[in-house]
């Protein structure tokens, strides 16, 4: 098997996992209005939409059609107000506003708090409501639009591409470089590629524009929240293996990859929204005297930290439900 084919096979397996799940997953050209909402709080893995590199605006660092689709289906009244202000140029003006706010506050701030434009307030994501009883909050939560692009050409200067980029409502959140051991390359080569070949001055790679960058092979996952050339620091995002580092091997009787938990669990839609809402944190650095330096950085949780907190929350919810009964 040639290196190119084996690497594409791994990439294709990840894409298939993210696209699985019915109408939303396979309706490439559809907007949100055509889709069927998943039950509140029960989004399974998959359910992403496939987008092509040409859907991505390299200057704005957005998928414009997805940003607008999301706003139209979730906040039509506010959009009508904004359209009265801008007229025929409303889409262009709004996209410029979103891009400028992400550049100023980062994707995390925009996804959590939305944007204001000409007296109108727009949310760019809806998070899990406290209760599943309100059908409107269920609808809005289910309307979050997840998409992937393979071989995304990200630069206005050249045709360099990333293996995979994930989007939430048209905003890029995760990038990934993938390597397959069958091609003679490993996660270390993906890390080297980020450090050597991904210019941190490119718009998509500037601080806060994306939430995390992943280096992945069939056995290991590493992640960073900020690219800084050779100084980039990647941390493991692995389950652990027999009390040590790495991931449990895949049983020979089962097809798949040891790192499938990443796209089947961590990148599941419920999980991503949970990560954006409460787990990914922005903090300000302090010097040796404890004084704020003005320099900020994002923290992405370790796999074990994420699993532990989620288990505690689930156990607490189960206890509360039992007491209620």
HELIX and SHEET records of a PDB file:
HELIX    1   1 UNK A    3  UNK A   19  1                                  17    
HELIX    2   2 UNK A   23  UNK A   26  1                                   4    
HELIX    3   3 UNK A   32  UNK A   34  5                                   3    
HELIX    4   4 UNK A   53  UNK A   55  5                                   3    
HELIX    5   5 UNK A   64  UNK A   74  1                                  11    
HELIX    6   6 UNK A   76  UNK A   86  1                                  11    
HELIX    7   7 UNK A   87  UNK A   89  5                                   3    
HELIX    8   8 UNK A   90  UNK A  113  1                                  24    
HELIX    9   9 UNK A  135  UNK A  142  1                                   8    
HELIX   10  10 UNK A  181  UNK A  183  5                                   3    
HELIX   11  11 UNK A  187  UNK A  197  1                                  11    
HELIX   12  12 UNK A  203  UNK A  205  5                                   3    
HELIX   13  13 UNK A  229  UNK A  231  5                                   3    
HELIX   14  14 UNK A  260  UNK A  261  1                                   2    
HELIX   15  15 UNK A  262  UNK A  266  3                                   5    
HELIX   16  16 UNK A  269  UNK A  274  1                                   6    
HELIX   17  17 UNK A  275  UNK A  279  3                                   5    
HELIX   18  18 UNK A  303  UNK A  324  1                                  22    
SHEET    1   A 7 UNK A  49  UNK A  51  0                                        
SHEET    2   A 7 UNK A 146  UNK A 153  1                                        
SHEET    3   A 7 UNK A 161  UNK A 168 -1                                        
SHEET    4   A 7 UNK A 171  UNK A 178 -1                                        
SHEET    5   A 7 UNK A 212  UNK A 216  1                                        
SHEET    6   A 7 UNK A 221  UNK A 224 -1                                        
SHEET    7   A 7 UNK A 235  UNK A 236 -1                                        
SHEET    1   B 2 UNK A 115  UNK A 117  0                                        
SHEET    2   B 2 UNK A 120  UNK A 122 -1                                        
SHEET    1   C 2 UNK A 281  UNK A 286  0                                        
SHEET    2   C 2 UNK A 292  UNK A 299 -1                                        
END                                                                             
